[in-house]
Amino acid sequence: METFCGSRIAFLHGDAWRFGYWGMTITQGLSMVILVLFYFPPKHPKGIPWDQAIKHLDYVGIVTFTAAAATVLSGIVYVQYLPASDPRVIGLLVAGFACLIFFGAWETLAPLKEPLAPTRLFTAHKGRALTAPFIVGFVVTMFYYATNITWPTMVGVYFTDATTPPHIVYLLATVQGFGIFTGAMLLSFLGKHIQHWRFQLGVPITLMTFFGGILAYVTPAREAYGIAFAFLTAMFYGYAQYLSIAYIQFGADQIELGIAGGLAGVARYAGGAVAVTLFETILITTQTKYAMQHVIPAAEAAGASPTVAQAVLAALPLGAATLEKVQGLTQAIAEAAGGAFIESYVQGVKTVALASIGFGALAIVACCFLEDIGPKMTPKIEIFLENDVQAKKNKYH
């Protein structure tokens, strides 16, 4: 949503979009300088020398997992432009899942000194320590990206047009951000008082799924409902997202926080990548199919010839200025075809919202297998920074 808002601002100010990239570049540069000057990480928690740690990195696992993720996601993206039976789509998906299977077998069977994803962590406590939280973290992020597709589409197609004042667009663009912020703050202030951490994760995920799914009910005439549901699903997402990360990191001992933190990142970013490709495909496929089936008949019913109706269908995605150039266009044809075109997005958004419920349900089921992390929610620290006054308490120095 923030990207959508930023894109609108940049579009209205010509080359001003460049400052967005420069701002990020400068910020990242300053962050790197601060990290180098003030961050003194502890030595390897297991006492492994730096050169030995580099030597024993799981390079095969890194390459195969990267290849699996890249090819599977590419195959999903190609479905937006090619039939699912196209050899390129099938080839990418088969190659990607083959790499993923190899990666799993490699991590399980190979005699690795420093595996990328140790099997013992995923099987600990019958999967309740790390596997269940990992699934939750993966799916919660997927759900966020589902609403990050549905709500901007609603804002851009349902509730605003070229004549809408920019400040209205920007206000609508903040709904999700304020929702996530509210959820994060509620977790920060109430979490330690409520306790019962499994319920604190399961309940927000359930409500996130409910309000995200009910976005399917929103139409261009129900803007107030859309704002409310988008805010609420984002709020419960904000609550669940940060707690799910804590759950994943508590799935390993403190000496393996690096691995657990890396897996938390994989859950977030892989879940996000899968969600974007999957839900974008659902939206585009459903919207395009509906538009092709209904826009032309609607235009012809309003008096357009087949040629004019085809031209209207081609012009609608390009905006009002292009539509006005269609020869033979009348107000009645424009309204009828435009209404059918907007309805195509309503159907696409509805399908995405309903599809997201299935993933939310998977996260809810995974919550039933979570362990109680209450005993771990203490101020106890086992690993200290090297410039910390407690650095000498590190077991390996």
N, C-alpha and C positions, 0 to 999 in steps of 0.2 A: 504494500500500500504506500509506503514511503517512497518507493521507486516510482510509482504511478504519479504521486503528487509532484516529486522532483522533476519528472519528465514533462509534466504540464508547465511548470514554471520555466524550465529550460527552453521549451518550445516557444513560449511567449517572449523570450528575451534573446533570441538569436544565438550567438556564440557563447552566451553565458553558461551553457552546459559545461564548458571546459573547466570552469572554476570548481565544479563539483568533483572532478577528477583531481585537480590540483590540490584542493582542500584535503581529500583523502590521502594523497601522496605525502603532503606535508605532515599530516597527523601521524601517519604510519612511520615517517622518518623520525619525528620527535619521540614517538614511542620506542623505537629501536635505540635511540641515543640514551633515553632514560633507563631502558632495560640493561644496556651494557654498563652504564655507570653505577647503577644502584642494586642490580640483582645479582646475588652471589648464591647460586644454587648449591645444595649439599652435594657431596661426592656420591657416587652411585650407591644407593641404599644397600646393595648386596656386596659392596666392596670390590666391584669389578673395575679394573683400570680402564681409562678412557680408550686406549688403543685396542684393548681386548674387546671392549663393548662394541666398537665399530666393526671389528673383525667378525664378531659373532651375530651381527644383525641378520635378521631373516630376509635376505634380499629376494629369495625366490617367492616368499609370501608377499612381499611388497609388490613385486612385478605382477604376479598372478591376480592378486586382489584388484590392483589398479586396472589391469586388462579386463577383468570380469565386470567391474563397475562401468568402465568406459563403453564396452561393447553392448552390454545389456541396455544401458540408458540410450545409447545411439539407436539400437533397434526399436526401442519404445518411441523415440522421437520420429523415426522414419515412418511409423504407422500413421502419423499425421498427414503424410504426403504420398504414401504408397499403400497398395493393398496389403493386408496382413499376410497373404500368401506369396508375396514377392520374394524371390530368392535372397535379395539383400537383407530384408527384414529377418527372414528365417535364419540366414547365415550368421547375422550378428547375434541373435538371441541364442542360437545353439552354441556358438563359440563362447559367448559370455557365460552361460550357465555351465559349460564344460570347464571353463577356467575357475568358476566358483566352486564346483565340485572338487576339482584338483586342489584348490586352496584349502578346502576343508580337510581333505585326505592328507595333504602335506602337513598341516598343523597338527593333525591327530597322530599320524604314523611316523613321520620323520624324526630322527634323533636330534632335535634342535636344542641348542644350549639357551638361546634367547628367542623363543617363538614370538611371533607377532601377536597372536591371539591364543594364549595357552588354553588348551582344552580343559585342564583341571579347574580353571576359573568358571567356565560355563557349566561344568558338571557338579560344582560344589553345592552341597545341600540339595541335591536333585534338581539343580537349575534355579532354585529359588533365590540364591544369593546374587547372581549376576544375569542369568539368561532372561528371567522374567522382567527385571528392571530394564534390560537392554531392549526387549520387545516393546515395553511401554514407552521408553524414550524415542525409539524409532517411529512408532505410530503417532505419538503426540505431535512430533514435528511434521509428519505427513498431514495431520489434520489442520495444522496451522496453515500450511501451504494450500490446502483445499479452500479455506476461507480467504486466503490471500489471492485466490483466483475469483471466487464468487463475488466478494464484496467490491473490489475494484471494477469488475464487470458491471455490477449493479450501478455503481456511481457513474461510470462512463457511458452506460447505455440507457439505464432506467431513469435516473434522477437528474442528469445534467445533459446539456447540449452546447452548441457553439455560442449560444446567447446567455448561458448561465454565468453570473458574476464569478470571477476567479475565487473570491474569498469563500463562496459557498462550496466550491469544489474542494478547497483546502480544508475547510471545516469537516466535510464528510470524510476526507482522507485521514483525519486524526482519530476516527472512531476506534479503529483497531489498536493504534498505538496507546491511546489512553486506557483501553481495556486491558492490554498486557501489563501496563504500568500498575494499574489498580490491583490486578491479580498478584503481581510480584510483591507489592507492598502489603497486601493482606497476608501473604505467606510469611513475610519478614516479621510482622508484628503479632500475628496470631498463632503461627505454627508451633512455637515452643509452649504456648499455653494450652493449646488443644491436645497436643500429643497424638496418640493413636495414628501413627504415620501412614499405615496402610489405608485407613479410611480417608485420611487427608489427601491421598493421591487418587484413590478410587472414586470418591464423590465428585471432585472437580472434573475428572475425565468423563464421568457419566454425564454431568451437566454440560460440559463442552461438546460432547457428542450430540446431546439433545438439541441444544440451541444452534449448533452448526448444521444439523440435519434439517431443522425446521426453517432454515433459510430457503429451502425449496418452496415454502409457502409464500415467499415474498414476490410481489409483482410490481410493475411501475406505479400502481395505485396504492401501494402499501409501504411508502417510504419510512414512516415512523416505526413500523414493525422491523424493517430491515436494519435501521440504526440500532434499535434495542437488541435484536438478536445478534448482530455483528459485535456489538460491545460486550454482550454477556459471554458469547463463545470465546472471544479474545481474552476476557478477564479470567475465565476458568482455565484457558490454555496457559496464561501467564503464571497462574498458581501451580498448575501441574508440571509445566516445563522445567522450572527450576528445581522442584522437588524430585522429579524423575532423574535429573542429572546427579543430584545428591545420592539417590538410591543406587545408581550405577557405580558411582565412585566408592560407595560403601560396600560394594560387592567384592572388593579385594582388600588385602591387608594394606596398611599404610606404606609399607616398603614397595608396594606395587601400584601406588597411586598413579604413576606415569602411564602404566598400561590401562588402568581403569579410566583415567582421564581421556586417553586416546580412544578407547572404545566408546566413551560418552560422545566424543566428537564425531566418530563414525556414525553412531546412532542418529545424531542430529543432522549431519550433512548428507549422509546417504539417504536417510528418510526424506529429507527435503528434496534431494535430486530426483528420487523415485516419484515423489508426490507431484512435483512440477511437471515432469514428463507425462505421468499417468493422467492427472486431472486436466492438463492442457489438451491432451489427446481426446479425452472424453468431451470436453467443452467444444473443441473445434469440430470434431466428427459429428456430434449431435446437432450443433448449430448449423453447420454447412448442409447436412442432410435435410433438416427441417426447412431451411431457406430455399433450397432447390425445389422442394416439393410444394411450398405454399406461396412464395413470393410471386412467381409467374402467374399461377391461377388467380391470386388476389388482384394483380395488375390487370389481367385480362377481364376479370369480372367488373373492373372499374372502367372498362372501355379501351384498354391498350391492345394494340395488335401484337402478335407473337414476337415480332422484331423489336418493338418498343419494350415489351415485357422483359425480353432477354437483356436489352440495354440497361433497363432499370435495375435488374438483378446484379449486373456487373458494376453499376455505379454506386449502389447503396453502401458497400463497404468502404468506398473512397471518400464519402462525406457529401454534405449538402451541395457544395460548390460543383462537384462533378455531376451530381444528380440533376441539377438545374440545366445542364448542357445537353441533356438527352432530348433529341428531336421528338416532338409529339407528346411530351409530358404535360399532363394536366394536374391540377390540384387534387382531384379525386384519385387519380392514379398514384400520385406521390403519397397520399395519406394511406391508401389501401396497401400499397406495397411496403411502405415504411412500417405500418402496424404489423404486417406479417414478418418483416425483418426483425423488429424488436422482439416479437414473440419467439423467434428462433433462438434468441439469446436467453429468453425466459426458460425455454425448454432445456437449453444447454446447461444453464446454471442449476436448474432443478435436478438434472441428472448428476452433476458433480456433487451437489449437496447430499443427495440420497446415497451416492456411492461412498461418500465419506463416512456414512454411518457404519458400514461394514468394518472399516478399519478401526473406528472408535470402539466398536464392540470387541474387536480383538484385543485392544488395550485394556478394556474392562475385564475380560477374562484373565489376562495376564496379571492384573492387579490381585486377583483371588489367590495367586500363588506367591505373592511377595512375602518376604520375611519382615518381622518388626525390627526396624533400625533404632528403636528407642534406646537400647543399651549402648549404642555407638554414638548417640548424640550427646557427647561430653566434650569438655575443653581439652581433653588429653591429646598431646601431640607427640609423635614418635620421631619425626624427621624435622630438622631445623636448618635454616639457611646458614651458610658458612659465616656470615657477618652478624649472626644473632648471638646474643649473650649466652644462649643455651646450646651453642653449636657443639660443644664438647660432649653433649649427651648423645650425639649420633653414634650408633653402634659401630659403624665402619668410618674410620677417619683417616 
